[in-house]
């Protein structure tokens, strides 16, 4: 069994940064009495700007080693250089994770993977800072190819120029869901601390991750969060962590309730039937788009007509709201439909018939 699936939720907790020996040991002591499977602490901190606290490095590794021996709590750290890996292994670190700023760079990920060739150690890979499922999957595959068998993905949200909807990093839930679809056996760990950047919302995001069948949680925990040397706003006390974990509702993927299963199967069959109708209707809509493309060609009109697109956005949005559907959702859906429609009409205007069928 994967190291990351020994419990559900698999809980990783500890301070953003290993600040002092006393802080590390105090946190580990409190977490050791809780349902925590892995102790985390930043040893080398990749900061956005120079001059910020960037970790205590090799000295902090000694504190983690002591905490592990004293409280029998496995330890995890972030590594960004092959030299980090060498020192982590020397100090008995149990799990390594690759940070979001590193995952975005395939060259650096490959250097780290090469340094782990032949080493048996669990590795966690955070999503890249930009919303790219392929890049995330590619980083994981680099470790698979050098023989790392126990892997997990950490969903910490995606960076933008500004925060959105009260998040530090936009969760963009469809991306970890897509990664899970591609790699069903891969453990997915949610990092509500980095997604929210705000300790008051950690419980909310943690529950959502559980409702979406994530395998675990990574929650930054500090005995005195307001005094933390980094990311103070997103850390919780051990007592608050205990409350968050106690309040989680853990749902299952399967049930033995035959009545419930029969209801689900009936509803799924109805949904499958509707999906078939939707696809058939989309096919018919594209046929109409192609007929419109022929008319536009004869009349020497452009494929894209802004006034018509504005009308579609407005009328479809209003109809969506009348059916209690999100206008934003419907507009995004129609953006994809409109893009495909324009692509087909452009192919007709440019006499590239083969492009229509691609």
FENSULKA-V539943 format. One record per run of one state. SS is the DSSP state (alpha for helix, beta for strand, coil for the rest). FROM is the first residue (numbers start at 1). TO is the last residue. Records with the same first field share a line. If there is no record, write none. Layout:
# FENSULKA-V539943
SS: FROM-TO  FROM-TO
This chain:
# FENSULKA-V539943
coil: 1-2  6-9  15-16  18-20  33-37  41-41  43-57  72-74  79-81  91-94  99-99  104-105  116-121  127-132  146-150  156-157  159-169  171-172  183-186  191-191  197-198  212-215  222-224  228-231  235-235  237-237  248-257  300-305  323-326  350-352  357-358
alpha: 3-5  21-32  58-71  82-90  100-103  106-115  133-145  173-182  192-196  199-211  225-227  232-234  238-247  258-299  306-322  327-349  353-356
beta: 10-14  17-17  38-40  42-42  75-78  95-98  122-126  151-155  158-158  170-170  187-190  216-221  236-236
